Amino acid sequence: MALSDETLQELKAELLDELVKDEPSKELLSERLAEIRSADIGEVLEELIEEDEELQAALSILDVLSTERAANVLGYLPGESQLEVVGELGDTQVLKLLEEMGSDERADLFNLLGDDRREALLRRMAHQEREDLKRLASYEEGTAGAIMTSDYVAIASGMTVSQALMRVRQTAPDAETVYQLYILDSDGELIGTMSLRQLMVARPGAVVDDIMIKDVISTTVDEEQEEVARIVARYDLLALPVIDNDGRMVGIVTHDDAMDVAESEATEDFHKGMSIGQLEDGVSRVRLWSLYRKRVFWLVLLVFANLFSGAGIAYFEDIIAAQVALVFFLPLLIGSGGNAGAQAATLMVRGMATGDVGVKDWSKMLGRELLVAGSLGLTMAIAVTPIGILRGGNEVAMIVALSMVTIVLFGSLIGMCLPFVLERFKVDPATASAPLVTTLIDATGVLIYFTIATSILSHT
């Protein structure tokens, strides 16, 4: 059962109480930790590491764990916390932890280290292990190669079911998953796949080539990680095989790693959608300066963009003076247009992120948005017309109704089209954020509103 935040805090206090004793009992501490999941221990350690004075307590807890368990716990820590821990350990201890970590987690930690530390560790590794680590660490961040693991079960083409089962038993202890098996030819190229269940129910003397699935879904090492996560989710895969540029299988991306990517990408898009840069860590852990720096650029930029709204209002001072009631409806109109635009932009950005919508769908989506936005604008105009009559009479009501339809329609089309324009110019569509869209519509909404007002009032 997962532990609640309150229980985790109690656990943290309990472990600290045990550690501050003059002679803390490692046996009691070890027994207590054996009852707790590695992910929960990792969360406790993360909190301790953030409190500088408690770093030694975190190291003491790790020291009580077996090397295998400590490596597992270390894998649950964010990169910054991993560096804090590794910085306090000697090369021998770090090597032991790296040996027990999954190959993908090992490569991630290795990439966080400084050049001198990397070289020192590589010199002490076995040749095969060293080459595997260097290869995994060399892939560009954000690609399939950077998130894959090389710990998978490979079966040679031509093996019988009995031989394949023996191979599974030999490699299972080090494999990330044994539920999906991969059949490779003599050149290391992927020619088929099968589930462990298929293998177990097959005749012992059958050849794996005859029972394997030959239509294999795979990806390349340089494929973007977001696309990898989409493929895994779309086909409901336990793992996705990864092929290098020479056609050889080099690793797999597991379902849990793909879902971590999906969560990370969704969080990044959400931050961009609110004009916030990508945070290196969670919002509760990121440094104040970093949080300020990620938010300030767009806010200052949008301040100056909003000056256009003020300039528009100043330009129409005479019409405002002649019909003061118009000012009452200004926030309502530009707010409605901004909300409609933000909704349209959010729908398009999310549709592009999931692959539901592409640039080729622009004309189709434009027609749909015209119908929907027009209907929304008319509905909102009908709702606000009685208020217009009460506040300023029939003329003001007509101005407000026409402006509502026009501004909502215009705002929705801006919100829908902007992600497509950004995608066309190779810019992340998530940049079409709600603050950006609403600021654009604020300025144009003022011009639309008072232009319609001037046109109607000048003819009466």
N, C-alpha and C positions, 0 to 999 in steps of 0.2 A: 504494500500500500504506500502511495506517495505521502510524504510528510508535509504538513501544513507549515506556513511561515512561523507560526507560534511555536510549533514543535521543534523546528530547526533552531530557533533562538534558544529554546530550553536545552537542546542538545549541545549547542555551542557553549553555553554556560557550564553545562555538566562536564564537558571535556576540558574546559579551562580550569575548572575546580580541581580536576584530577591532576592536571599538569603542574599546578602551582604548589602541590604538596612537596615537602622536603624530599621525599623518596617516592615519586609517583610509580605506581604499579603498572609495569608494561603489560603484565598478563591480564589485569582487569581491563585496561584500556583496549587491549587487543580483542578481548572477548566482547566488549561493548561495540567496537567498530565492526566486528564480524556480523553483527545483527543489522547493520545499516547499509543501504545501497550506496554504491560508489558515487552515483550522481548527487546524492544528498551529502555525502562527505565532501565532495567537491564544492558544493554550495557553501558549506560551513567554512572550508578552507579559503574560499574566495573572499568571504567577509573578513576573516582573520588577516589575510594578506593585505587587504585595503587599509586596515588599521596597522600602521607601520610597527607599532610596539608589539604586535601580536604575530609578526612574521615567524619568529622563532617557535611559537606555539604551533603554528601550521606545519613547520618543518618537523617538529617533534611527533606530531600525529602521523605524518608521512613515514617517518622513521619506524614507527611501530608496525606499519603495514608490510606485507610481503612485497617483494619487488614487482611482481605481476600486478598485485592490487594497487600499489602506489602508482604504477604507470597508467593503469586504468583510470584512477582518480585524476591524475595529472591531465589526462585527455579531456576531462570535463571543464577544466579551467580555461578562461579566456587567455589569449596570447600574452597580454601584459602580465597577468598573474603567473603564467608559466615561466616567463623570463625572470621574475622576482625569485621564484623557487630555484631555478637552474643556476642563477647567479650566486646562490649560496652553497651550491654543491660542487664537488670536485669532478674532474673529467671521468674518473672511474665510475662514480655513482650515476652520472648523466648517461654514460654508455650503457649501463645496466638497464636504466629506465627506457632508453631508446630501443634496446633490443626487445623489450616486452611490449612496446607500443605497436599499434597497427601501422602499416607502412604509410598510409596517408597522414595520420596524426604525427608520425615521426618526421615526415618531410615538412609538414607545417611548422613544427617546433624548430627544426633545423634551419629553416629559412628566416626565423626570427633572430637567430644568433648572429653575433658579429663575425667578421671574416676570420679573425685569429682563432676564435673558439671553434669554428667550423673545421678549420684546417687541423687543429689539434685533435679533434674527435675523429676525423676521417683517417688520420694516420694510424689510429689504434683499432680500426675496424677491419674485419675480414674482407677480402677482396670482393666477393660476391655481394655482401651486404653493403659495402661502400659504393659499388657501382649502381646498385638498385636505388640507394638513397640519393645519389647525385642525379640520377635520371629523373626520379620523381620530383626532386627539388628544382629541376631545370625548367619545368613547364610554366608557361605564363599564367599569372594569377587570373582567376576568373574563367579558366578553361576546364574542359573535362579532365585533361591531364593533371591539373593541380588538385582536383578533388578525388581522383580515383585511388584505389588501393591495388597493390600487386599481389595481395594475399587472396588468391582464389584457387579453386580446384580445377586443374587442367588434366584432361584425359587424352592419351595419344590415339590417333586414328588407327583402327585395326584391332584394338583391344577387345577382349571378350567381356561380358558383364562381370564375371568373377574377377578378372584382372582389374577392371575399373573399380569394383568395390574395394579391392585391396589398396588401390591408389587413393581412394577417398579416405580410408582409415589412416594411411600414412600422412596425408596432407591436412586432414581435418583440424588437428590441434592448432595450426597456424593460419587457417583460412578465416577470412572475414565472414563468409557464409558457405555452407555446404549444401544448401537446398537447391542451388542451380549449378550445374556442371557444364564445362565447356570442352568440346572436342576439337583438337588442333591437329593439323597435318605435320609432316616432317619439317616444314619450313616455319612452323609456329603460326600459320594462318588459321583463323577460326572457320571451321567448316560446318559446325553444328552445335546444338545445345540440348540438354535434357534435364529434367528435374530428378532429384534424388528418389522420389517415389517411382518414377518410370524405371529407374535403374534397379530398384529393389524388387519390383514385381516381374521383371523380365527374366527369361530363361538364363541360367548361369552360362551356358555355352553360346548364347547369342552374341553377335558382334555389334558394338555400339553404333557403328556406321549405319546399320540397318534399322535401328529404332530411334535414332536421334532426330530432332527437328532441324531441318536444313534451312528453313526460312528464318534466319536469325536477325533480330533487330539489334543494331549496334550503332556506335558513334565514333568520331575521330578525336584524337587527343587535343586538337585545337578548336573543337566545337565550344561555343559559349556555354557556361554552366547553367544559365537560365534555360537554354534550349534543352540541355540534358535533363533538367528537372521536369520540363514539360513532357518529354518523351516518356520518362519513367512513370509520370502520373497518368498520361494518356493511355498507355498500354498496361498499366498496373503491374509493373515489373518488380521482382525482388532485387534484381541487379541488372545493370546495363553494361555489356562488354565494350571495351574501348580499344580501338585499332590505331596503330601508328601509321606514318606516311608510307611505309613499305608494305602495309597490309597485314602486319603481324599483330596478334593480340598482346596487349601490354598491361591490361588491368581491367577493373570493373568499378562502376559507381553504384554503390548500394542504395537501396530505397531510403534508408534513414539519412544518408549524406545528401541525397537529392532533395529530401524534404527540408533539411537544414538550409540548403541553397534557396529553395522556394520561399522559406520564411525570411531569409536575409534579403532576397530580392524584393519581396513584398514590403518589407520594412523600409528599404532604401527608396522604393517608389513612393511610399507613403510620405517619407520625409521630404522627398523632392516635390511632392504634391502640395506640401505646405511651405515650399521655398526654404527648406532646411537642407544643408549639405549632409553627406553621409557621415554618421558618427562612428568613431573607431570602437566604441563600446556602448553598453546600455545607457539610457538617459540618466539613470540613477548613479552610474559609475564614471561617466565621462567628466573630464576636468572642466571647471567653470570657464576657463579661457577658451577651450575648444568649443564649448557650447555657445559662447558669445560669438566666436569667430564664424561658426557655421550659420548663424542666424542673421548677423548684422548686415551682410552685403545686400541681400535682397530687400531687407526692410528699408535700408537707406535709399536703395535704388527706387523702390516703390513710393517712398516719400516724394521724390522729385517727379515721378510719374503722375502722382496725384495733383501736382501743381497745375496740370492741364485742366483738371476739373475746376479748380479755382479760377483759372483764366477764362474758361467757358462761362462760368457764372458772372464774372466781371464784365464780359462782353455783352451780356444780356441784361445789364442793370436796369435799363429803361423799361423793358417789358416786365421785369420783376416789380419795379416801382409802380407800374400801372395796374398790375394784378398780383398783389401780395399773396393771395391764396395759393398761387403756383408753388411757392416755396414749401408749403406744407407737404406736398406730394413728391418733392424731389428725392428725399431719402428712400421713400417707398418704391419709387420707380427704378432708380439705379440699383437699389438692393435686390429687387426682384430680377432684374436683368443679370446681375452678378451671380445670384443663386442659380438661375437657369443655366448660365454659361458654365459655372463650376460643375453642375451636375453632368452636363453634356461632355465636358472635358474628362471628368472622372470615368464616365462610362467608356469613352473611347480609349483612354490610357489603359484601363483594365482589360478591355477587349483586345488591344494590341499585345499586352503582356501575356495573355493566355493563348494567343494565337487565333482567337475567334474573329478578329478583324485585321485586315492588312491594307496596305496602300491601294491595292486593286479594288477594294470595296468602297472607295471614297464616294463615287457617284451614287451608289446604292444607299449609303448611309446619309448622304446629303438629302436625297428625296424623302427618306424616312424622317429625318430630323425636321425638315420643313413642315411636314404634316403634324408631327407631334408638337413642335414648338409653336406652330400657329394655333393649334388647339389649346395649348397651355396659355398662350397669350390672350386669346379670346375669353377663356374661362376667368382668368385673373382680371381682365378688363371689366367683365360683367360684375364681378365681385366688388370692384372698387368704384364703379359708376355711381351708386347711391351716395357714397361718401363725397364724391366730387360734386354732386348736385347740392348736397347739404352745405358744403364748405364754400363753393364759389358759383353755383348756378349751372345751367345747362352747358354754357361755353366751356367752362373749366372741366366739367365732366367729360365733354367730348375730347378735349385736349388730353386729359389724363388717360382716357380709354384708348385713343389712337396711339399715344406714346407707350402705353403698357404693351400693346400688341407688337409694336415696332421694336421696342427695346428688348423684350423677351425673345422675339424672333432673331434679332441681330445677335444678342448675347449667346443664344444657344448655338447659332451657326459659327460664331467665333470659337466657342468652347469645343465644338465638334471638329472644326477644320484645323485648329492650331496643332493638335498632335500629329495629324497627317503631314502638315507642312514641316514640322520638326523632323519627323521620320524621313521625309524626302531629302532633307539636308543632313542626314546622318547624325541628328541630335536626339538624345533620349527623349521620347514623347512625354515622360513623366515630368519634364521641365515645364510643360503646359500646366502649371500649378494653379490651384484655386486663387491664391493671392494675385498672381499675374493676370489671370483671366478677369477677375473682378476689377482690378485696377484699369485694365483696358476698357472694360465696359462702363466703368464709372465716368471716364472722360468722354467717351462717345455717347453715353446715355444723356449726359447734360446737354450736349449739342443737339441730339435728336429731340429731346423734350422741348427745349426752348425754340428750336427751329419750327416745330409743329405749332407751338403756342404763338409765335410771331406770325406765322402764316394765317392761322385762324383768326386771331384778334385783329390783324390788319385789315381783314375783310368784313369786320362788323362795326 
